[in-house]
C-alpha cells in the first residue's frame, strides 16, 4: 500500500536543506516540500509513484536528490534545468559524502564545500561556477570522484601554494575551464587509487578517467604510473614535446585523446598504442608514426618526415 498524505517534516524556517528519512516499513509518495527549499533530499526511502509536477514550483531549488527509491513514470520537464546561485551554507562539520548538481545553470562558488571533509563524490560539471584551482578542496582528501568540467574555474594548476593529496581519487575531469600552467607532476604522483586499482564507492559510467584542459608544458611521464587508467583526454591544450613512452605501461587504457596540442616526434608503438586511430592525434603538426603516415622505417631507426624536416627516434 502506498501512503499519500504526508506533510514534508520541515519547519517554516528550514528553507535551505531538510533531508528526509522515512519509516522503512511504509511506502510513501514523494512529499511536497516547502516552496522556499533550496536542497531537497529524499534519497534512500521507500518512495513510489511519479515525481510530482509541483516540484517545478520550487523556484529556489538548487539540489534535488531522489536516489535509491522506487519511483516511476515521466520526469517533469523542469528537472535538469536548475539555475541560480549555489548556496554558501555548508556548515563546518558537514558530513555529506556525495554532491551532484551537474548539467544545470548554477552560478557562484562551491567554496563552502570545503567544510564537507567526508566528501567522496563531487560532480558540478556543466554549470557556470567560478573559483580558483582546487585551493578550496585542499582538505577534501577523501574524494574519489572530482568532476569540474565546463565551468569558469581558473588559475595556475602548478601554483606552489596549492597542496593536494587526493590519494583516493579515481575519476578526475577538469576540462573546459580556464586553467593555465604546467601539469603538476607532484599532483599526479599522489593518485594512488588510480595506480593501485582501489574500488570506488561511487562509480561514474564505470570508467577511470583523467581529463585536463587549458594547460601547457610536456605530458608528465608519471602518467605511466596510473596503472588503472582507462581513459585519458588531454585534448585542446598547449602541451608540447613528445608523447612519453611510459604511457605504454597503462595496460587498461582504452581511450586516448591528445588531439589539438603542439606535440612532436614519434608516436609510441606497440601494445595498446596499436589500437588508437588518427583521431587520437589530430592537429599535432609535429607528430608522426603510425597511425599517421609521416614516418619511414630503416635499419637505423624510424625517421619522421614533416614540413621538409627530418626527425629520428632510435
C-alpha positions in Angstrom: 0.0 0.0 0.0 1.3 3.5 -1.0 0.5 6.3 1.5 -0.3 9.7 0.0 -0.9 12.2 2.7 2.3 13.3 4.4 3.5 16.8 5.1 7.1 17.4 4.5 8.6 17.4 8.0 10.4 20.7 7.9 9.8 23.8 9.9 8.8 27.0 8.3 12.3 28.4 8.5 14.0 25.2 7.1 14.4 26.9 3.7 17.9 25.7 2.8 18.2 22.0 3.4 16.0 19.4 5.1 16.9 15.8 4.4 14.0 13.4 4.8 14.3 9.9 6.3 11.0 7.9 6.4 9.9 4.7 8.2 11.4 1.9 6.0 8.4 -0.3 6.6 5.9 2.1 4.9 5.8 3.1 1.3 5.0 6.8 0.5 4.6 9.0 -2.4 7.0 12.0 -2.9 6.0 14.6 -0.4 5.6 18.3 -1.3 8.4 20.3 0.3 8.3 23.9 1.5 8.3 26.3 -1.5 11.5 28.1 -0.5 13.6 24.9 -0.1 17.0 25.0 -1.8 18.2 21.4 -1.2 15.6 18.7 -1.5 17.0 15.3 -0.4 14.5 12.3 -0.1 17.1 9.7 -1.2 17.1 6.2 0.3 13.5 6.0 1.2 10.6 3.7 0.0 9.1 6.4 -2.2 6.9 5.1 -5.0 4.7 6.6 -7.8 5.7 9.5 -10.1 7.8 12.6 -9.4 5.1 15.3 -8.8 5.0 18.3 -11.1 4.7 20.5 -8.1 8.5 20.2 -7.8 8.7 22.6 -10.7 7.2 25.4 -8.4 10.3 25.3 -6.2 11.8 28.5 -7.5 14.8 28.4 -5.1 15.7 24.7 -5.6 19.3 24.1 -6.5 19.8 20.5 -5.5 17.4 17.6 -5.9 18.3 14.0 -4.7 15.7 11.3 -5.4 18.3 8.4 -5.5 17.5 4.9 -4.3 13.7 4.9 -4.2 11.0 3.1 -6.2 9.9 6.0 -8.4 8.5 5.6 -11.9 6.7 7.5 -14.6 7.8 10.6 -16.5 10.3 13.0 -15.2 8.9 16.6 -15.1 10.4 18.8 -17.9 11.6 21.4 -15.4 14.1 19.0 -13.9 17.6 19.2 -15.4 17.3 23.0 -15.9 18.1 24.3 -12.5 19.5 27.8 -12.2 20.5 30.4 -9.7 23.4 30.6 -7.2 24.9 27.8 -5.2 24.1 28.4 -1.5 27.1 29.3 0.7 25.6 27.4 3.6 27.5 24.2 4.0 28.5 24.4 7.7 31.7 23.3 9.3 31.4 19.7 10.2 29.3 18.9 7.2 29.0 15.1 6.8 27.8 15.0 3.2 29.5 12.3 1.2 28.2 12.9 -2.3 27.2 16.1 -4.1 25.9 16.3 -7.7 24.4 19.3 -9.5 25.8 18.6 -13.0 24.2 19.8 -16.2 22.4 22.8 -14.8 22.9 26.6 -14.8 24.2 27.1 -11.3 26.4 30.1 -10.6 28.6 31.1 -7.7 31.5 29.4 -5.9 31.4 26.0 -4.3 34.0 27.1 -1.7 31.9 26.2 1.3 32.0 22.5 0.3 35.5 22.6 1.9 33.6 22.1 5.1 32.5 18.7 4.0 35.6 16.7 4.8 34.0 13.3 4.2 33.0 14.2 0.6 33.6 11.2 -1.7 31.9 12.4 -4.9 31.8 15.9 -6.3 30.2 16.5 -9.7 29.4 20.1 -10.6 30.1 19.7 -14.3 28.4 21.8 -17.0 27.3 24.8 -14.9 28.5 28.4 -14.5 30.6 28.1 -11.3 33.8 30.1 -10.8 36.7 29.8 -8.4 40.5 29.3 -8.4 42.2 25.9 -8.9 41.4 23.5 -6.1 42.5 25.7 -3.2 39.1 25.2 -1.7 39.4 21.4 -1.9 42.7 21.0 -0.1 41.0 19.5 2.9 38.9 17.0 0.9 41.3 14.1 1.0 38.6 11.5 0.8 37.5 12.5 -2.7 37.1 9.6 -5.2 35.3 11.4 -8.0 36.1 15.0 -8.9 34.2 16.5 -11.9 34.5 20.2 -12.5 34.3 20.2 -16.3 32.6 23.0 -18.3 32.5 25.8 -15.7 34.5 29.0 -15.3 37.2 27.8 -12.9 40.5 29.4 -13.4 44.1 29.9 -12.2 47.5 28.2 -12.4 47.4 24.5 -11.9 51.0 24.5 -10.9 50.9 27.1 -8.1 53.4 26.2 -5.4 51.0 27.0 -2.6 48.3 24.6 -3.8 48.8 21.4 -1.7 46.5 18.5 -2.6 46.8 14.8 -1.7 43.9 13.0 -3.5 45.2 9.6 -2.7 41.7 8.0 -3.2 40.9 9.8 -6.4 39.8 7.5 -9.3 38.0 9.9 -11.6 39.1 13.5 -12.4 37.7 15.8 -15.1 38.9 19.4 -15.1 38.3 20.0 -18.8 36.7 23.1 -20.5 37.6 25.6 -17.8 40.2 28.5 -17.8 43.1 26.7 -16.1 46.6 27.6 -17.1 50.2 26.5 -16.4 52.1 23.2 -16.5 50.5 19.9 -15.5 51.6 19.4 -11.8 53.7 16.2 -11.7 53.5 16.1 -7.9 49.7 16.1 -8.1 49.5 13.1 -10.3 52.1 11.2 -8.2 49.5 11.3 -5.3 46.8 9.5 -7.3 47.4 6.2 -5.5 43.9 4.9 -6.2 44.3 5.0 -9.9 47.7 3.3 -9.7 46.5 0.6 -7.3 43.0 -0.1 -8.5 41.2 0.9 -5.3 37.5 0.1 -5.6 35.4 3.2 -5.8 32.4 3.8 -3.6 30.9 6.0 -6.3 31.2 5.0 -9.9 30.7 7.3 -12.9 29.9 5.4 -16.1 32.2 2.7 -14.9 35.3 4.4 -16.2 38.5 5.6 -14.6 39.2 8.8 -16.4 41.8 11.6 -16.5 40.8 14.8 -18.2 42.5 18.2 -18.1 42.1 21.4 -20.1 43.9 24.6 -21.0 47.3 23.6 -19.7 50.7 23.6 -21.3 54.1 22.0 -20.9 55.1 18.4 -21.5 52.9 15.4 -20.7 54.3 14.1 -17.3 55.9 10.7 -17.6 54.3 9.9 -14.2 51.1 9.3 -16.0 52.6 5.9 -16.8 52.3 5.0 -13.1 48.5 5.4 -13.1 48.1 1.7 -13.9 44.3 1.6 -13.6 43.7 4.5 -16.0 41.1 3.6 -18.7 40.6 6.9 -20.4 43.0 9.9 -20.9 41.8 13.1 -22.5 44.4 15.9 -22.8 42.9 17.4 -26.0 42.7 21.1 -26.8 45.6 22.3 -24.6 49.0 23.7 -25.3 51.0 20.5 -24.5 54.3 20.2 -26.3 57.2 17.7 -26.5 57.0 14.0 -27.2 54.4 11.5 -26.0 56.2 9.7 -23.1 56.8 6.0 -23.7 55.7 5.4 -20.1 52.1 5.6 -21.3 52.7 2.1 -22.8 52.6 0.8 -19.2 48.9 1.7 -19.0 47.5 -1.7 -19.6 43.8 -0.7 -19.2 44.0 2.4 -21.4 41.2 2.1 -23.9 40.6 5.7 -24.9 43.3 8.3 -25.7 42.8 11.8 -26.9 45.8 14.0 -27.4 44.4 16.0 -30.3 44.8 19.8 -30.8 48.1 20.3 -29.0 51.7 21.0 -30.0 53.1 17.5 -29.6 56.1 16.4 -31.7 58.3 13.4 -32.6 57.4 9.8 -33.0 54.2 8.2 -31.6 55.0 5.3 -29.2 54.5 2.0 -31.0 53.3 -1.4 -29.7 50.9 -2.7 -27.0 47.6 -0.7 -26.8 49.0 2.2 -28.9 48.5 0.0 -31.9 44.7 0.2 -31.3 44.4 4.0 -31.3 43.3 5.8 -34.5 44.3 9.0 -36.1 41.6 10.8 -34.2 43.7 10.4 -31.0 46.4 12.7 -32.5 44.7 15.2 -34.8 46.1 18.8 -35.1 49.6 18.0 -33.7 51.6 19.1 -36.7 54.9 17.7 -35.3 53.7 14.2 -34.6 54.5 11.3 -36.9 54.5 7.5 -36.9 51.6 5.0 -37.0 48.7 5.5 -37.3 49.8 8.7 -39.0 51.6 8.3 -42.4 54.6 10.6 -42.0 57.3 8.0 -41.0 59.8 5.9 -42.8 61.5 2.8 -41.2 65.1 2.0 -41.9 67.8 -0.2 -40.3 69.0 2.9 -38.3 65.6 3.7 -36.8 62.3 5.3 -37.7 62.5 8.7 -39.4 59.7 11.2 -39.0 59.2 13.4 -42.0 57.2 16.6 -41.6 57.4 20.0 -43.1 60.5 19.1 -45.0 62.4 18.4 -41.8 63.7 15.0 -40.6 63.5 13.7 -37.1 64.7 10.4 -35.8 63.9 8.3 -32.8 66.2 5.3 -32.2 
